[in-house]
Amino acid sequence: MITFLTLTSLVLLLFSGLLLWQVLEQRKMITHMLETEGISDHHQDPELVLTMRVLDPIALAKRESRTGRALADRLPVMTRKMVYQEVMKELEIELLERDIDVEMHIEYR
């Protein structure tokens, strides 16, 4: 029984060594390919993005504008777009007053 366990341990040790050797060779190959392609191995920090969602744009349009009250029930998609555009304009004005440079755009998902 001890012989069997010893042989199994040796086989597992050899297999682990083989896997380690393959990982090291793969790292060398990737490093070589990155150098050949001129790709930097150093990664940039991820860019932080602020996402905002108006929870009830139809109610906001009805509450804030006469045109919104008229269009909200008939053209809800257009009303949502107009609400987001107006919110973006107002935020941009507020941030400019506070001397905060921003890049804003509407993203449709």
Residue pairs with C-beta under 8 A, 6 or more apart in sequence:
31 41
34 40
34 41
52 87
54 60
54 83
54 84
54 87
57 79
57 80
57 83
57 84
58 72
58 76
58 79
58 80
58 83
60 68
60 83
61 68
61 69
61 71
61 72
61 79
61 82
61 83
62 68
62 69
62 72
68 79
68 82
68 83
71 78
71 79
71 82
72 79
81 106
84 106
85 106
88 104
88 106
91 104
92 102
92 104
95 102
